[in-house]
Amino acid sequence: MTTTEPNTSNNTKEMAENDSKSSKQNQEIQWIDDAFQVYKTRFGLWHSEAKNGEKLISSLSEEQCVKATRFYLKGRQEGWDGSNSNVMNDGIVGGKL
């Protein structure tokens, strides 16, 4: 007779997902700027999520989560793609050292 121990990493991940889902279900959804919502998890973190379910930002406070999400979405709307390829950095320092 062999016993198998449950995989604690999978159980922890499932518990966190369930907690996140239940905390969102218990709260009335309030869409901010008609684009995203913020919700608090049981661990005290605030998360933002787009209407399509895409996870956006995590933060320690609701106010910072809203501000950061607005900043992030505005950047995406204006063409920011998250890469640093647009920055010109040739490694040359001008002036006399």
mmCIF file as gemmi writes it, N, C-alpha and C atoms, coordinates in Angstrom:
data_model
loop_
_atom_site.group_PDB
_atom_site.id
_atom_site.type_symbol
_atom_site.label_atom_id
_atom_site.label_alt_id
_atom_site.label_comp_id
_atom_site.label_asym_id
_atom_site.label_entity_id
_atom_site.label_seq_id
_atom_site.pdbx_PDB_ins_code
_atom_site.Cartn_x
_atom_site.Cartn_y
_atom_site.Cartn_z
_atom_site.occupancy
_atom_site.B_iso_or_equiv
_atom_site.pdbx_formal_charge
_atom_site.auth_seq_id
_atom_site.auth_asym_id
_atom_site.pdbx_PDB_model_num
ATOM 1 N N . MET Axp A 1 ? 0.843 -1.161 0 1 0 ? 1 A 1
ATOM 2 C CA . MET Axp A 1 ? 0 0 0 1 0 ? 1 A 1
ATOM 3 C C . MET Axp A 1 ? 0.896 1.234 0 1 0 ? 1 A 1
ATOM 4 N N . THR Axp A 2 ? 0.708 2.082 -0.969 1 0 ? 2 A 1
ATOM 5 C CA . THR Axp A 2 ? 1.514 3.3 -1.046 1 0 ? 2 A 1
ATOM 6 C C . THR Axp A 2 ? 0.61 4.501 -0.835 1 0 ? 2 A 1
ATOM 7 N N . THR Axp A 3 ? 1.185 5.491 -0.22 1 0 ? 3 A 1
ATOM 8 C CA . THR Axp A 3 ? 0.428 6.727 -0.029 1 0 ? 3 A 1
ATOM 9 C C . THR Axp A 3 ? 1.068 7.809 -0.878 1 0 ? 3 A 1
ATOM 10 N N . THR Axp A 4 ? 0.242 8.633 -1.383 1 0 ? 4 A 1
ATOM 11 C CA . THR Axp A 4 ? 0.759 9.739 -2.187 1 0 ? 4 A 1
ATOM 12 C C . THR Axp A 4 ? 0.465 11.04 -1.466 1 0 ? 4 A 1
ATOM 13 N N . GLU Axp A 5 ? 1.451 11.898 -1.441 1 0 ? 5 A 1
ATOM 14 C CA . GLU Axp A 5 ? 1.264 13.196 -0.824 1 0 ? 5 A 1
ATOM 15 C C . GLU Axp A 5 ? 0.714 14.16 -1.862 1 0 ? 5 A 1
ATOM 16 N N . PRO Axp A 6 ? -0.216 14.988 -1.469 1 0 ? 6 A 1
ATOM 17 C CA . PRO Axp A 6 ? -0.76 15.948 -2.447 1 0 ? 6 A 1
ATOM 18 C C . PRO Axp A 6 ? 0.308 16.965 -2.832 1 0 ? 6 A 1
ATOM 19 N N . ASN Axp A 7 ? 0.232 17.404 -4.059 1 0 ? 7 A 1
ATOM 20 C CA . ASN Axp A 7 ? 1.169 18.401 -4.548 1 0 ? 7 A 1
ATOM 21 C C . ASN Axp A 7 ? 0.761 19.754 -3.975 1 0 ? 7 A 1
ATOM 22 N N . THR Axp A 8 ? 1.544 20.238 -3.004 1 0 ? 8 A 1
ATOM 23 C CA . THR Axp A 8 ? 1.148 21.458 -2.292 1 0 ? 8 A 1
ATOM 24 C C . THR Axp A 8 ? 1.222 22.693 -3.172 1 0 ? 8 A 1
ATOM 25 N N . SER Axp A 9 ? 2.127 22.715 -4.154 1 0 ? 9 A 1
ATOM 26 C CA . SER Axp A 9 ? 2.209 23.904 -5.008 1 0 ? 9 A 1
ATOM 27 C C . SER Axp A 9 ? 0.962 24.041 -5.87 1 0 ? 9 A 1
ATOM 28 N N . ASN Axp A 10 ? 0.442 22.93 -6.377 1 0 ? 10 A 1
ATOM 29 C CA . ASN Axp A 10 ? -0.786 22.974 -7.168 1 0 ? 10 A 1
ATOM 30 C C . ASN Axp A 10 ? -1.978 23.348 -6.287 1 0 ? 10 A 1
ATOM 31 N N . ASN Axp A 11 ? -2.018 22.787 -5.068 1 0 ? 11 A 1
ATOM 32 C CA . ASN Axp A 11 ? -3.121 23.101 -4.159 1 0 ? 11 A 1
ATOM 33 C C . ASN Axp A 11 ? -3.099 24.571 -3.774 1 0 ? 11 A 1
ATOM 34 N N . THR Axp A 12 ? -1.933 25.117 -3.519 1 0 ? 12 A 1
ATOM 35 C CA . THR Axp A 12 ? -1.81 26.52 -3.139 1 0 ? 12 A 1
ATOM 36 C C . THR Axp A 12 ? -2.264 27.414 -4.285 1 0 ? 12 A 1
ATOM 37 N N . LYS Axp A 13 ? -1.857 27.072 -5.498 1 0 ? 13 A 1
ATOM 38 C CA . LYS Axp A 13 ? -2.245 27.865 -6.673 1 0 ? 13 A 1
ATOM 39 C C . LYS Axp A 13 ? -3.754 27.825 -6.865 1 0 ? 13 A 1
ATOM 40 N N . GLU Axp A 14 ? -4.355 26.656 -6.734 1 0 ? 14 A 1
ATOM 41 C CA . GLU Axp A 14 ? -5.799 26.526 -6.88 1 0 ? 14 A 1
ATOM 42 C C . GLU Axp A 14 ? -6.531 27.318 -5.796 1 0 ? 14 A 1
ATOM 43 N N . MET Axp A 15 ? -6.015 27.269 -4.558 1 0 ? 15 A 1
ATOM 44 C CA . MET Axp A 15 ? -6.646 28.005 -3.462 1 0 ? 15 A 1
ATOM 45 C C . MET Axp A 15 ? -6.59 29.509 -3.717 1 0 ? 15 A 1
ATOM 46 N N . ALA Axp A 16 ? -5.437 29.992 -4.209 1 0 ? 16 A 1
ATOM 47 C CA . ALA Axp A 16 ? -5.297 31.426 -4.485 1 0 ? 16 A 1
ATOM 48 C C . ALA Axp A 16 ? -6.25 31.854 -5.595 1 0 ? 16 A 1
ATOM 49 N N . GLU Axp A 17 ? -6.381 31.032 -6.643 1 0 ? 17 A 1
ATOM 50 C CA . GLU Axp A 17 ? -7.3 31.356 -7.733 1 0 ? 17 A 1
ATOM 51 C C . GLU Axp A 17 ? -8.748 31.361 -7.237 1 0 ? 17 A 1
ATOM 52 N N . ASN Axp A 18 ? -9.093 30.391 -6.411 1 0 ? 18 A 1
ATOM 53 C CA . ASN Axp A 18 ? -10.451 30.326 -5.879 1 0 ? 18 A 1
ATOM 54 C C . ASN Axp A 18 ? -10.737 31.513 -4.964 1 0 ? 18 A 1
ATOM 55 N N . ASP Axp A 19 ? -9.75 31.902 -4.139 1 0 ? 19 A 1
ATOM 56 C CA . ASP Axp A 19 ? -9.923 33.056 -3.268 1 0 ? 19 A 1
ATOM 57 C C . ASP Axp A 19 ? -10.122 34.323 -4.084 1 0 ? 19 A 1
ATOM 58 N N . SER Axp A 20 ? -9.345 34.436 -5.165 1 0 ? 20 A 1
ATOM 59 C CA . SER Axp A 20 ? -9.466 35.606 -6.026 1 0 ? 20 A 1
ATOM 60 C C . SER Axp A 20 ? -10.841 35.644 -6.663 1 0 ? 20 A 1
ATOM 61 N N . LYS Axp A 21 ? -11.31 34.501 -7.158 1 0 ? 21 A 1
ATOM 62 C CA . LYS Axp A 21 ? -12.623 34.434 -7.796 1 0 ? 21 A 1
ATOM 63 C C . LYS Axp A 21 ? -13.732 34.741 -6.789 1 0 ? 21 A 1
ATOM 64 N N . SER Axp A 22 ? -13.631 34.157 -5.591 1 0 ? 22 A 1
ATOM 65 C CA . SER Axp A 22 ? -14.693 34.369 -4.611 1 0 ? 22 A 1
ATOM 66 C C . SER Axp A 22 ? -14.708 35.804 -4.116 1 0 ? 22 A 1
ATOM 67 N N . SER Axp A 23 ? -13.538 36.428 -3.968 1 0 ? 23 A 1
ATOM 68 C CA . SER Axp A 23 ? -13.525 37.818 -3.515 1 0 ? 23 A 1
ATOM 69 C C . SER Axp A 23 ? -14.114 38.735 -4.58 1 0 ? 23 A 1
ATOM 70 N N . LYS Axp A 24 ? -13.879 38.424 -5.863 1 0 ? 24 A 1
ATOM 71 C CA . LYS Axp A 24 ? -14.47 39.22 -6.937 1 0 ? 24 A 1
ATOM 72 C C . LYS Axp A 24 ? -15.976 39.005 -6.995 1 0 ? 24 A 1
ATOM 73 N N . GLN Axp A 25 ? -16.426 37.777 -6.747 1 0 ? 25 A 1
ATOM 74 C CA . GLN Axp A 25 ? -17.851 37.492 -6.816 1 0 ? 25 A 1
ATOM 75 C C . GLN Axp A 25 ? -18.604 38.158 -5.676 1 0 ? 25 A 1
ATOM 76 N N . ASN Axp A 26 ? -17.964 38.282 -4.505 1 0 ? 26 A 1
ATOM 77 C CA . ASN Axp A 26 ? -18.615 38.889 -3.356 1 0 ? 26 A 1
ATOM 78 C C . ASN Axp A 26 ? -18.709 40.402 -3.485 1 0 ? 26 A 1
ATOM 79 N N . GLN Axp A 27 ? -17.916 40.995 -4.334 1 0 ? 27 A 1
ATOM 80 C CA . GLN Axp A 27 ? -17.93 42.44 -4.504 1 0 ? 27 A 1
ATOM 81 C C . GLN Axp A 27 ? -18.795 42.812 -5.705 1 0 ? 27 A 1
ATOM 82 N N . GLU Axp A 28 ? -19.458 43.96 -5.589 1 0 ? 28 A 1
ATOM 83 C CA . GLU Axp A 28 ? -20.207 44.467 -6.726 1 0 ? 28 A 1
ATOM 84 C C . GLU Axp A 28 ? -19.209 45.043 -7.716 1 0 ? 28 A 1
ATOM 85 N N . ILE Axp A 29 ? -19.339 44.69 -8.982 1 0 ? 29 A 1
ATOM 86 C CA . ILE Axp A 29 ? -18.377 45.144 -9.983 1 0 ? 29 A 1
ATOM 87 C C . ILE Axp A 29 ? -18.636 46.604 -10.307 1 0 ? 29 A 1
ATOM 88 N N . GLN Axp A 30 ? -17.602 47.401 -10.16 1 0 ? 30 A 1
ATOM 89 C CA . GLN Axp A 30 ? -17.669 48.82 -10.506 1 0 ? 30 A 1
ATOM 90 C C . GLN Axp A 30 ? -16.597 49.06 -11.573 1 0 ? 30 A 1
ATOM 91 N N . TRP Axp A 31 ? -17.031 49.342 -12.793 1 0 ? 31 A 1
ATOM 92 C CA . TRP Axp A 31 ? -16.11 49.563 -13.892 1 0 ? 31 A 1
ATOM 93 C C . TRP Axp A 31 ? -15.571 50.984 -13.816 1 0 ? 31 A 1
ATOM 94 N N . ILE Axp A 32 ? -14.267 51.109 -13.818 1 0 ? 32 A 1
ATOM 95 C CA . ILE Axp A 32 ? -13.602 52.41 -13.766 1 0 ? 32 A 1
ATOM 96 C C . ILE Axp A 32 ? -13.282 52.82 -15.194 1 0 ? 32 A 1
ATOM 97 N N . ASP Axp A 33 ? -13.669 54.028 -15.563 1 0 ? 33 A 1
ATOM 98 C CA . ASP Axp A 33 ? -13.489 54.555 -16.92 1 0 ? 33 A 1
ATOM 99 C C . ASP Axp A 33 ? -14.091 53.63 -17.968 1 0 ? 33 A 1
ATOM 100 N N . ASP Axp A 34 ? -15.055 52.82 -17.558 1 0 ? 34 A 1
ATOM 101 C CA . ASP Axp A 34 ? -15.715 51.85 -18.431 1 0 ? 34 A 1
ATOM 102 C C . ASP Axp A 34 ? -14.697 50.938 -19.128 1 0 ? 34 A 1
ATOM 103 N N . ALA Axp A 35 ? -13.573 50.695 -18.448 1 0 ? 35 A 1
ATOM 104 C CA . ALA Axp A 35 ? -12.52 49.899 -19.073 1 0 ? 35 A 1
ATOM 105 C C . ALA Axp A 35 ? -11.966 48.793 -18.175 1 0 ? 35 A 1
ATOM 106 N N . PHE Axp A 36 ? -11.944 49.012 -16.863 1 0 ? 36 A 1
ATOM 107 C CA . PHE Axp A 36 ? -11.348 48.026 -15.961 1 0 ? 36 A 1
ATOM 108 C C . PHE Axp A 36 ? -12.004 48.098 -14.593 1 0 ? 36 A 1
ATOM 109 N N . GLN Axp A 37 ? -11.741 47.064 -13.807 1 0 ? 37 A 1
ATOM 110 C CA . GLN Axp A 37 ? -12.219 47.012 -12.434 1 0 ? 37 A 1
ATOM 111 C C . GLN Axp A 37 ? -11.039 46.751 -11.512 1 0 ? 37 A 1
ATOM 112 N N . VAL Axp A 38 ? -11.166 47.125 -10.258 1 0 ? 38 A 1
ATOM 113 C CA . VAL Axp A 38 ? -10.158 46.783 -9.258 1 0 ? 38 A 1
ATOM 114 C C . VAL Axp A 38 ? -10.842 45.999 -8.15 1 0 ? 38 A 1
ATOM 115 N N . TYR Axp A 39 ? -10.108 45.072 -7.564 1 0 ? 39 A 1
ATOM 116 C CA . TYR Axp A 39 ? -10.648 44.272 -6.48 1 0 ? 39 A 1
ATOM 117 C C . TYR Axp A 39 ? -9.52 43.898 -5.528 1 0 ? 39 A 1
ATOM 118 N N . LYS Axp A 40 ? -9.889 43.646 -4.299 1 0 ? 40 A 1
ATOM 119 C CA . LYS Axp A 40 ? -8.925 43.309 -3.254 1 0 ? 40 A 1
ATOM 120 C C . LYS Axp A 40 ? -8.967 41.814 -2.999 1 0 ? 40 A 1
ATOM 121 N N . THR Axp A 41 ? -7.801 41.213 -2.884 1 0 ? 41 A 1
ATOM 122 C CA . THR Axp A 41 ? -7.729 39.788 -2.582 1 0 ? 41 A 1
ATOM 123 C C . THR Axp A 41 ? -7.667 39.6 -1.073 1 0 ? 41 A 1
ATOM 124 N N . ARG Axp A 42 ? -7.758 38.391 -0.649 1 0 ? 42 A 1
ATOM 125 C CA . ARG Axp A 42 ? -7.749 38.136 0.791 1 0 ? 42 A 1
ATOM 126 C C . ARG Axp A 42 ? -6.37 38.416 1.387 1 0 ? 42 A 1
ATOM 127 N N . PHE Axp A 43 ? -5.336 38.478 0.565 1 0 ? 43 A 1
ATOM 128 C CA . PHE Axp A 43 ? -3.99 38.754 1.053 1 0 ? 43 A 1
ATOM 129 C C . PHE Axp A 43 ? -3.704 40.246 1.128 1 0 ? 43 A 1
ATOM 130 N N . GLY Axp A 44 ? -4.68 41.072 0.806 1 0 ? 44 A 1
ATOM 131 C CA . GLY Axp A 44 ? -4.54 42.509 0.949 1 0 ? 44 A 1
ATOM 132 C C . GLY Axp A 44 ? -4.027 43.234 -0.278 1 0 ? 44 A 1
ATOM 133 N N . LEU Axp A 45 ? -3.751 42.518 -1.356 1 0 ? 45 A 1
ATOM 134 C CA . LEU Axp A 45 ? -3.307 43.159 -2.588 1 0 ? 45 A 1
ATOM 135 C C . LEU Axp A 45 ? -4.505 43.595 -3.417 1 0 ? 45 A 1
ATOM 136 N N . TRP Axp A 46 ? -4.326 44.652 -4.18 1 0 ? 46 A 1
ATOM 137 C CA . TRP Axp A 46 ? -5.34 45.128 -5.107 1 0 ? 46 A 1
ATOM 138 C C . TRP Axp A 46 ? -4.921 44.755 -6.517 1 0 ? 46 A 1
ATOM 139 N N . HIS Axp A 47 ? -5.851 44.25 -7.303 1 0 ? 47 A 1
ATOM 140 C CA . HIS Axp A 47 ? -5.591 43.851 -8.682 1 0 ? 47 A 1
ATOM 141 C C . HIS Axp A 47 ? -6.566 44.587 -9.598 1 0 ? 47 A 1
ATOM 142 N N . SER Axp A 48 ? -6.098 44.871 -10.813 1 0 ? 48 A 1
ATOM 143 C CA . SER Axp A 48 ? -7 45.425 -11.817 1 0 ? 48 A 1
ATOM 144 C C . SER Axp A 48 ? -7.143 44.417 -12.946 1 0 ? 48 A 1
ATOM 145 N N . GLU Axp A 49 ? -8.316 44.451 -13.547 1 0 ? 49 A 1
ATOM 146 C CA . GLU Axp A 49 ? -8.636 43.5 -14.599 1 0 ? 49 A 1
ATOM 147 C C . GLU Axp A 49 ? -9.482 44.204 -15.654 1 0 ? 49 A 1
ATOM 148 N N . ALA Axp A 50 ? -9.124 43.987 -16.915 1 0 ? 50 A 1
ATOM 149 C CA . ALA Axp A 50 ? -9.868 44.579 -18.031 1 0 ? 50 A 1
ATOM 150 C C . ALA Axp A 50 ? -11.203 43.847 -18.206 1 0 ? 50 A 1
ATOM 151 N N . LYS Axp A 51 ? -12.064 44.432 -19.002 1 0 ? 51 A 1
ATOM 152 C CA . LYS Axp A 51 ? -13.374 43.82 -19.236 1 0 ? 51 A 1
ATOM 153 C C . LYS Axp A 51 ? -13.271 42.454 -19.898 1 0 ? 51 A 1
ATOM 154 N N . ASN Axp A 52 ? -12.21 42.245 -20.67 1 0 ? 52 A 1
ATOM 155 C CA . ASN Axp A 52 ? -12.038 40.958 -21.337 1 0 ? 52 A 1
ATOM 156 C C . ASN Axp A 52 ? -11.389 39.906 -20.433 1 0 ? 52 A 1
ATOM 157 N N . GLY Axp A 53 ? -11.135 40.262 -19.16 1 0 ? 53 A 1
ATOM 158 C CA . GLY Axp A 53 ? -10.566 39.305 -18.212 1 0 ? 53 A 1
ATOM 159 C C . GLY Axp A 53 ? -9.055 39.372 -18.101 1 0 ? 53 A 1
ATOM 160 N N . GLU Axp A 54 ? -8.416 40.224 -18.88 1 0 ? 54 A 1
ATOM 161 C CA . GLU Axp A 54 ? -6.953 40.346 -18.843 1 0 ? 54 A 1
ATOM 162 C C . GLU Axp A 54 ? -6.512 40.977 -17.522 1 0 ? 54 A 1
ATOM 163 N N . LYS Axp A 55 ? -5.584 40.317 -16.825 1 0 ? 55 A 1
ATOM 164 C CA . LYS Axp A 55 ? -5.028 40.849 -15.584 1 0 ? 55 A 1
ATOM 165 C C . LYS Axp A 55 ? -4.059 41.962 -15.95 1 0 ? 55 A 1
ATOM 166 N N . LEU Axp A 56 ? -4.168 43.107 -15.27 1 0 ? 56 A 1
ATOM 167 C CA . LEU Axp A 56 ? -3.369 44.262 -15.653 1 0 ? 56 A 1
ATOM 168 C C . LEU Axp A 56 ? -2.308 44.623 -14.615 1 0 ? 56 A 1
ATOM 169 N N . ILE Axp A 57 ? -2.714 45.11 -13.454 1 0 ? 57 A 1
ATOM 170 C CA . ILE Axp A 57 ? -1.793 45.671 -12.476 1 0 ? 57 A 1
ATOM 171 C C . ILE Axp A 57 ? -2.098 45.094 -11.098 1 0 ? 57 A 1
ATOM 172 N N . SER Axp A 58 ? -1.066 44.929 -10.273 1 0 ? 58 A 1
ATOM 173 C CA . SER Axp A 58 ? -1.221 44.588 -8.861 1 0 ? 58 A 1
ATOM 174 C C . SER Axp A 58 ? -0.579 45.695 -8.047 1 0 ? 58 A 1
ATOM 175 N N . SER Axp A 59 ? -1.192 46.023 -6.918 1 0 ? 59 A 1
ATOM 176 C CA . SER Axp A 59 ? -0.694 47.124 -6.106 1 0 ? 59 A 1
ATOM 177 C C . SER Axp A 59 ? -1.067 46.906 -4.645 1 0 ? 59 A 1
ATOM 178 N N . LEU Axp A 60 ? -0.448 47.71 -3.755 1 0 ? 60 A 1
ATOM 179 C CA . LEU Axp A 60 ? -0.727 47.6 -2.331 1 0 ? 60 A 1
ATOM 180 C C . LEU Axp A 60 ? -1.932 48.417 -1.891 1 0 ? 60 A 1
ATOM 181 N N . SER Axp A 61 ? -2.327 49.417 -2.685 1 0 ? 61 A 1
ATOM 182 C CA . SER Axp A 61 ? -3.493 50.218 -2.318 1 0 ? 61 A 1
ATOM 183 C C . SER Axp A 61 ? -4.416 50.373 -3.524 1 0 ? 61 A 1
ATOM 184 N N . GLU Axp A 62 ? -5.677 50.621 -3.24 1 0 ? 62 A 1
ATOM 185 C CA . GLU Axp A 62 ? -6.665 50.779 -4.307 1 0 ? 62 A 1
ATOM 186 C C . GLU Axp A 62 ? -6.34 52 -5.171 1 0 ? 62 A 1
ATOM 187 N N . GLU Axp A 63 ? -5.985 53.096 -4.522 1 0 ? 63 A 1
ATOM 188 C CA . GLU Axp A 63 ? -5.686 54.335 -5.253 1 0 ? 63 A 1
ATOM 189 C C . GLU Axp A 63 ? -4.509 54.153 -6.212 1 0 ? 63 A 1
ATOM 190 N N . GLN Axp A 64 ? -3.455 53.513 -5.74 1 0 ? 64 A 1
ATOM 191 C CA . GLN Axp A 64 ? -2.291 53.286 -6.595 1 0 ? 64 A 1
ATOM 192 C C . GLN Axp A 64 ? -2.615 52.318 -7.734 1 0 ? 64 A 1
ATOM 193 N N . CYS Axp A 65 ? -3.455 51.347 -7.462 1 0 ? 65 A 1
ATOM 194 C CA . CYS Axp A 65 ? -3.844 50.394 -8.502 1 0 ? 65 A 1
ATOM 195 C C . CYS Axp A 65 ? -4.607 51.103 -9.622 1 0 ? 65 A 1
ATOM 196 N N . VAL Axp A 66 ? -5.527 51.994 -9.252 1 0 ? 66 A 1
ATOM 197 C CA . VAL Axp A 66 ? -6.304 52.737 -10.25 1 0 ? 66 A 1
ATOM 198 C C . VAL Axp A 66 ? -5.381 53.647 -11.052 1 0 ? 66 A 1
ATOM 199 N N . LYS Axp A 67 ? -4.502 54.39 -10.37 1 0 ? 67 A 1
ATOM 200 C CA . LYS Axp A 67 ? -3.584 55.305 -11.061 1 0 ? 67 A 1
ATOM 201 C C . LYS Axp A 67 ? -2.65 54.552 -12.012 1 0 ? 67 A 1
ATOM 202 N N . ALA Axp A 68 ? -2.069 53.461 -11.531 1 0 ? 68 A 1
ATOM 203 C CA . ALA Axp A 68 ? -1.13 52.7 -12.352 1 0 ? 68 A 1
ATOM 204 C C . ALA Axp A 68 ? -1.828 52.063 -13.55 1 0 ? 68 A 1
ATOM 205 N N . THR Axp A 69 ? -3.049 51.588 -13.35 1 0 ? 69 A 1
ATOM 206 C CA . THR Axp A 69 ? -3.786 50.974 -14.452 1 0 ? 69 A 1
ATOM 207 C C . THR Axp A 69 ? -4.142 52.01 -15.508 1 0 ? 69 A 1
ATOM 208 N N . ARG Axp A 70 ? -4.57 53.199 -15.074 1 0 ? 70 A 1
ATOM 209 C CA . ARG Axp A 70 ? -4.861 54.267 -16.041 1 0 ? 70 A 1
ATOM 210 C C . ARG Axp A 70 ? -3.614 54.63 -16.832 1 0 ? 70 A 1
ATOM 211 N N . PHE Axp A 71 ? -2.479 54.756 -16.148 1 0 ? 71 A 1
ATOM 212 C CA . PHE Axp A 71 ? -1.214 55.089 -16.808 1 0 ? 71 A 1
ATOM 213 C C . PHE Axp A 71 ? -0.841 54.004 -17.816 1 0 ? 71 A 1
ATOM 214 N N . TYR Axp A 72 ? -0.955 52.751 -17.413 1 0 ? 72 A 1
ATOM 215 C CA . TYR Axp A 72 ? -0.614 51.621 -18.273 1 0 ? 72 A 1
ATOM 216 C C . TYR Axp A 72 ? -1.514 51.575 -19.509 1 0 ? 72 A 1
ATOM 217 N N . LEU Axp A 73 ? -2.831 51.714 -19.309 1 0 ? 73 A 1
ATOM 218 C CA . LEU Axp A 73 ? -3.76 51.652 -20.442 1 0 ? 73 A 1
ATOM 219 C C . LEU Axp A 73 ? -3.583 52.838 -21.39 1 0 ? 73 A 1
ATOM 220 N N . LYS Axp A 74 ? -3.275 54.013 -20.842 1 0 ? 74 A 1
ATOM 221 C CA . LYS Axp A 74 ? -3.027 55.185 -21.69 1 0 ? 74 A 1
ATOM 222 C C . LYS Axp A 74 ? -1.786 54.954 -22.549 1 0 ? 74 A 1
ATOM 223 N N . GLY Axp A 75 ? -0.754 54.4 -21.942 1 0 ? 75 A 1
ATOM 224 C CA . GLY Axp A 75 ? 0.462 54.091 -22.697 1 0 ? 75 A 1
ATOM 225 C C . GLY Axp A 75 ? 0.206 53.097 -23.813 1 0 ? 75 A 1
ATOM 226 N N . ARG Axp A 76 ? -0.558 52.064 -23.525 1 0 ? 76 A 1
ATOM 227 C CA . ARG Axp A 76 ? -0.892 51.086 -24.581 1 0 ? 76 A 1
ATOM 228 C C . ARG Axp A 76 ? -1.696 51.726 -25.69 1 0 ? 76 A 1
ATOM 229 N N . GLN Axp A 77 ? -2.597 52.615 -25.33 1 0 ? 77 A 1
ATOM 230 C CA . GLN Axp A 77 ? -3.439 53.287 -26.313 1 0 ? 77 A 1
ATOM 231 C C . GLN Axp A 77 ? -2.603 54.195 -27.219 1 0 ? 77 A 1
ATOM 232 N N . GLU Axp A 78 ? -1.553 54.778 -26.684 1 0 ? 78 A 1
ATOM 233 C CA . GLU Axp A 78 ? -0.706 55.692 -27.45 1 0 ? 78 A 1
ATOM 234 C C . GLU Axp A 78 ? 0.417 54.983 -28.203 1 0 ? 78 A 1
ATOM 235 N N . GLY Axp A 79 ? 0.449 53.668 -28.142 1 0 ? 79 A 1
ATOM 236 C CA . GLY Axp A 79 ? 1.403 52.922 -28.95 1 0 ? 79 A 1
ATOM 237 C C . GLY Axp A 79 ? 2.585 52.345 -28.209 1 0 ? 79 A 1
ATOM 238 N N . TRP Axp A 80 ? 2.631 52.471 -26.883 1 0 ? 80 A 1
ATOM 239 C CA . TRP Axp A 80 ? 3.721 51.861 -26.128 1 0 ? 80 A 1
ATOM 240 C C . TRP Axp A 80 ? 3.569 50.358 -26.199 1 0 ? 80 A 1
ATOM 241 N N . ASP Axp A 81 ? 4.638 49.68 -26.604 1 0 ? 81 A 1
ATOM 242 C CA . ASP Axp A 81 ? 4.55 48.236 -26.757 1 0 ? 81 A 1
ATOM 243 C C . ASP Axp A 81 ? 5.327 47.472 -25.699 1 0 ? 81 A 1
ATOM 244 N N . GLY Axp A 82 ? 5.965 48.17 -24.763 1 0 ? 82 A 1
ATOM 245 C CA . GLY Axp A 82 ? 6.669 47.491 -23.68 1 0 ? 82 A 1
ATOM 246 C C . GLY Axp A 82 ? 8.116 47.173 -23.972 1 0 ? 82 A 1
ATOM 247 N N . SER Axp A 83 ? 8.578 47.421 -25.182 1 0 ? 83 A 1
ATOM 248 C CA . SER Axp A 83 ? 9.982 47.147 -25.487 1 0 ? 83 A 1
ATOM 249 C C . SER Axp A 83 ? 10.785 48.437 -25.408 1 0 ? 83 A 1
ATOM 250 N N . ASN Axp A 84 ? 12.07 48.304 -25.246 1 0 ? 84 A 1
ATOM 251 C CA . ASN Axp A 84 ? 12.956 49.465 -25.183 1 0 ? 84 A 1
ATOM 252 C C . ASN Axp A 84 ? 13.636 49.731 -26.516 1 0 ? 84 A 1
ATOM 253 N N . SER Axp A 85 ? 13.108 49.17 -27.597 1 0 ? 85 A 1
ATOM 254 C CA . SER Axp A 85 ? 13.747 49.306 -28.896 1 0 ? 85 A 1
ATOM 255 C C . SER Axp A 85 ? 13.669 50.733 -29.439 1 0 ? 85 A 1
ATOM 256 N N . ASN Axp A 86 ? 12.748 51.538 -28.931 1 0 ? 86 A 1
ATOM 257 C CA . ASN Axp A 86 ? 12.608 52.906 -29.416 1 0 ? 86 A 1
ATOM 258 C C . ASN Axp A 86 ? 13.624 53.853 -28.792 1 0 ? 86 A 1
ATOM 259 N N . VAL Axp A 87 ? 14.303 53.414 -27.764 1 0 ? 87 A 1
ATOM 260 C CA . VAL Axp A 87 ? 15.259 54.269 -27.062 1 0 ? 87 A 1
ATOM 261 C C . VAL Axp A 87 ? 16.597 54.211 -27.778 1 0 ? 87 A 1
ATOM 262 N N . MET Axp A 88 ? 17.123 55.386 -28.1 1 0 ? 88 A 1
ATOM 263 C CA . MET Axp A 88 ? 18.424 55.443 -28.75 1 0 ? 88 A 1
ATOM 264 C C . MET Axp A 88 ? 19.508 55.463 -27.678 1 0 ? 88 A 1
ATOM 265 N N . ASN Axp A 89 ? 20.257 54.412 -27.582 1 0 ? 89 A 1
ATOM 266 C CA . ASN Axp A 89 ? 21.333 54.325 -26.605 1 0 ? 89 A 1
ATOM 267 C C . ASN Axp A 89 ? 22.539 53.707 -27.292 1 0 ? 89 A 1
ATOM 268 N N . ASP Axp A 90 ? 23.473 54.565 -27.698 1 0 ? 90 A 1
ATOM 269 C CA . ASP Axp A 90 ? 24.635 54.052 -28.413 1 0 ? 90 A 1
ATOM 270 C C . ASP Axp A 90 ? 25.831 53.833 -27.5 1 0 ? 90 A 1
ATOM 271 N N . GLY Axp A 91 ? 25.706 54.154 -26.214 1 0 ? 91 A 1
ATOM 272 C CA . GLY Axp A 91 ? 26.775 53.887 -25.264 1 0 ? 91 A 1
ATOM 273 C C . GLY Axp A 91 ? 27.883 54.926 -25.273 1 0 ? 91 A 1
ATOM 274 N N . ILE Axp A 92 ? 27.696 56.04 -25.964 1 0 ? 92 A 1
ATOM 275 C CA . ILE Axp A 92 ? 28.729 57.084 -26.02 1 0 ? 92 A 1
ATOM 276 C C . ILE Axp A 92 ? 28.364 58.193 -25.053 1 0 ? 92 A 1
ATOM 277 N N . VAL Axp A 93 ? 29.328 58.531 -24.201 1 0 ? 93 A 1
ATOM 278 C CA . VAL Axp A 93 ? 29.13 59.626 -23.256 1 0 ? 93 A 1
ATOM 279 C C . VAL Axp A 93 ? 29.718 60.889 -23.856 1 0 ? 93 A 1
ATOM 280 N N . GLY Axp A 94 ? 28.891 61.922 -23.968 1 0 ? 94 A 1
ATOM 281 C CA . GLY Axp A 94 ? 29.373 63.18 -24.516 1 0 ? 94 A 1
ATOM 282 C C . GLY Axp A 94 ? 30.049 64.015 -23.457 1 0 ? 94 A 1
ATOM 283 N N . GLY Axp A 95 ? 30.906 64.912 -23.872 1 0 ? 95 A 1
ATOM 284 C CA . GLY Axp A 95 ? 31.584 65.803 -22.928 1 0 ? 95 A 1
ATOM 285 C C . GLY Axp A 95 ? 32.921 65.255 -22.475 1 0 ? 95 A 1
ATOM 286 N N . LYS Axp A 96 ? 33.584 66.045 -21.68 1 0 ? 96 A 1
ATOM 287 C CA . LYS Axp A 96 ? 34.907 65.685 -21.177 1 0 ? 96 A 1
ATOM 288 C C . LYS Axp A 96 ? 34.757 65.017 -19.825 1 0 ? 96 A 1
ATOM 289 N N . LEU Axp A 97 ? 35.412 63.889 -19.678 1 0 ? 97 A 1
ATOM 290 C CA . LEU Axp A 97 ? 35.342 63.17 -18.394 1 0 ? 97 A 1
ATOM 291 C C . LEU Axp A 97 ? 36.527 63.467 -17.536 1 0 ? 97 A 1
